[in-house]
Amino acid sequence: MHRRVSFLILSLFLVINSVSAQQTKKAQTADKENNYDIQDSVSIRTRDGAFLSAMIARKKNDTEPKPVILQYTIYVRDKGRDLKSIKESVDKGYIGMIVYARGKRFSPNEINPYEDESTDVYDAIDWISKQKWCTGSVAMFGGSYNGFTQWAACKKMHPALKTIVPYVANRPGMGHPMENNVFINPNYEWAFYVGNSKYPDTVAGNDRKRFRTMQFKWWESGTAYKKLDSIDGVPNRWFQKWISHPSFDVYWQKMAPYKTEFSQINIPVLAFDGYYNDSQNSSLYYLRELEKYSPKTPFYLVIGPYGHFGTQIGGEAVLYDYKVDPVSLIDIKKITYQWFDYILKKGPKPEILKDKINYEVMGANEWKSASSFEKMQNGFLTFYLSNSKEKGFYKALSAKPKKQEYLTQEVDFANREISNNDYYPDPIIKKEVNLNDGYFFISEPLTEPLLVNGSFLGEIKAGINKKDLDLGVTLYEVTPEGDYFHLSYYIGRASYAKDIEKRQLLKPDTIETIPFSNTHLVSRKLKKGSRLLIALTVNKNAFSQLNYGTGKEVSEETIRDAKEPLRIKWYTDSFVKIPVLR
């Protein structure tokens, strides 16, 4: 009986303590919430009369001016993540602020992704800099679209903008919604996700069945690409506007810095990216152009085995079924605020920034640094195509052939049972590749470990019976165990290979040179005994535009343009250069 009473007393004591602990936790949370002064319905007027919706977080009862950490986004998550994020800036000793793109949240204006940011972000920074609680210093950070808006802010530099920290930044027209002038289908539904309402349309955004059904109906029917929204049954005005600009023309150029406009950027930049980020070529484009036009501007890059979303959280332990090196996982938010302290408060530079380019070497579990993109490598392995076959593969030769020969390929666009160009790195490690996909050229085994470091490039010599084609080149490591490790890829339209602004059609039955260089950067330590494998083919699948080669606008071509198959001669003096660090 006494034991039972003791047990009841103990139980009651534990319950009381538990309730007390919960009350204490709630009280602490309430106290913390009382530390913030939140303005959640701020309206900023732009020069042309539009209104931008914004939220501001400051420390309660703190009247001392502080630098402002700004996020500018088209994604409205004001009740959760956004509020939490601007409070984090306050906790770090700053004022936190988020501004939503024109037409979003409480803004009454029309939503036009990308089109207004180069002026609207400037106006938002100008407004912020004039507030009495701002020291006159503004810094920006964020990923994807938020990364793009930071570069858009640099189209015309505002003196209050002191630094930007873009993660996986989009460059409209170059990676999204098209890559090397080829429109990629998953971008189609994104327009509905951000454009349908003041808040993200998660119903449309998550309806993979709807859009997969649409794209496969288009693929199977052979309808013109511009009819995608007719197949879907819902007009997509943004998509129609985008495909009306297949060249990288003024429409795209005006959205962010272009060419010599990079020369005016004089603020320090810290960028984050991933080897398997879909929009990597657009994100790194900004840095390469900055390096070219403003070489004295300090910039830093942190890049590793991350995808588009994984980069923004500092990496994932498993990416596309590949277990990444443990050292690659980073605290991206911590590094970001260390950087802000370094620039705005004269604090120490983040330890990870040993030099301009800071990259994790896959397979080596270590970080390395370089002073420029070019210094990531100290040489190239150059491989020429050959028509000499060995065990299912053609040989990739290190010496230029003495005689120009060729391999032939026929692509029947009317045949929807066969697709080509399985370039996407999911999974990263495969047990086999489809040898019917195109031509595969394999090197001799490596006699020692080797670092593939940087972006591969090359020139394809080809003759076709039509006026255009979309090219696919994919690079693999074939391990001694026989696995295929996806390293990098290129997809691009041949008629824009020499100039993304102007289409130059190929001459039928003439040997043409198709240069390519805008490939995905990677760092990987290859094992001794590994081989390099180059896949070469024509892009033909349900996941992007179909270029039938007539020379007409690609979005208007239909299966009726596929009466004659595309016939290609791949010439053996074509070459691929793979950057290495010995």
Steps between C-alpha positions, in 0.01 A plus 500: 500500500780742592676415172180578308461838677867576431452409135193727474685785668795450263266490198323816615839667553609406146174628350528830689861534388403422140220758502734748663766433236248548220377824656858619539575414135187687386594796717853502357358482146261785579785703649708440189211602276470820700860579401389592147326798352329361189353712222321250279304726266757741359437642152778641281415713198720461192595778259240390246218490756489130589487381861718234663392313812760459776562388859755643742635358826692710754608451856239623747569845644830528310515836325863477388532483118632171366594342165208329327508140378263489204337208322309573182280216380207387291420222749263619774517295821426786735338299780793266558840487335518864398418632846745259659771603257477874561498436877826307459654817356391687812654230719828553313501871574339634183164616376325229303287581199325312222348665193268312267508535124254723320153347504566273799338503846339844547631651176207584267707480182534234232740210558773475236786280623847648437385803303491776763771403746787698348317824587279391790783365715688826452193695614458274804865552602462874446195508729677294768812717494294810582337357815623633831557146633741417218868592512499539124641150450299220338610140440307228316489121505282211388469221248366427152263786406627690806849452361394645166351809666836578658670506162206698361576757771846532342360599160526853636698520821344681796765645734325351805545142374820374662504127419295215358497129591315314222436126528441311170395822329283477190588696187180541297547373148813311595411193706136593561275456312751393233852359508729598215187608306314170556176532701476246783151372590503504883516880482152502348307434821720738701324787324168392654661442841619861526256676268155369580443698820648726765634192677665189353247277328600178674207310347630562148863484609461156654281353227769295331241268346335788314818628340652160433179405321522823300860454392455137399185584303704763319782250443272228370281726284779692329320831554693827479681592822314831520176300543597362840245715681229393254574139596493595868172687451618807693657805329860570608578857398844495660604190305373653177697816567819304576493282190450811287860587598708195398813713459671663796362833384429835664201351683734276701800735502316778683416279800850488651851632427621418150850528357662836588236570766699264723784754504302729733462232769749592772353333809627169644301190403471160669323234293399140575435233240488126436643262243152358447307827509280506189558872449873492574596635159292814564624542856868474408446717193470802730834428668682429176376825348592688818848348486525606134367856516587601858809296599571715806159434657544248783281196462496157661332176403422199719396199295460129569289190427166672543177526302289811449311472828777325692741787442265735680515293820871422487478160332330163546663182625353306206455664163336307216590175678864610537641522852701821498828552683428601861729804480282650224211568738518861622305745716409741222302739721791528744744577219259756354478698823874469559537661159260782591697562820821499294372757250272715717664475844866435416486152651722207395458349154321160500759226541380301199596783262864411439496655151251613236385154392443257788391154393454156652673218314257210469666173585781668694290638790695826500464866409732675258531859386609689190553866416279481189293258294795449266734417789278212608685295238858489378430310180250323279451147379403533135311212341413459135217287377581185309319239296702223663282284723593296808262299719191702416668842519688709249847613595571852622847572363755743641654566157323678214425252222716534191199441278159659547236228518150494639229305675141519382187535708137519396235655724139447400295766677182334381581193709382569856593153622866606515643796689857630518723686743455355848722770647338576835711392803236306690637270624856633501643147499356257245565134442457532125446747217278461197738441211216564254471857628779628272875451478720426801875563489720354775856581602779269605514422876672763714842394624465716812224687687399825332288802587244609241469867591287759325276514193565286196477643150555401141422523132276265310551471126181381339319490171121470493232484234298775671556849639521448876521255787505501880820344628554288810842422648532319834816416694538196728768331706495124447641362824716187522193332650301577184275773640416812299550815708328801342743793490349769277292570192421745222175557313479773238367612162758482222368811323578708811832335588704793365270781610215465750350826374478410132392176337736373230351203320723217386555434131367157404755242388788725604754434773420746778690577820283509811695638800371451854625616837206590724510165682453418867807548720607202712783378722556128540800286590509212253647171613797330343359264238196722432413604146333809362190445289355759261142459379407687181150516356208711380252627757165331436274429798181607674674733746594789272427660164538289187717655233400334172772682309288679238637841594156628587429630849538186710187562707294492180639175358279191514530132423410588142851645481640156583428332168870474424718368787794707620820347365828594663864441427707539818855569387798350681692826533234609747648533846411541866735670748470390862659728763728324749717585798809285535 
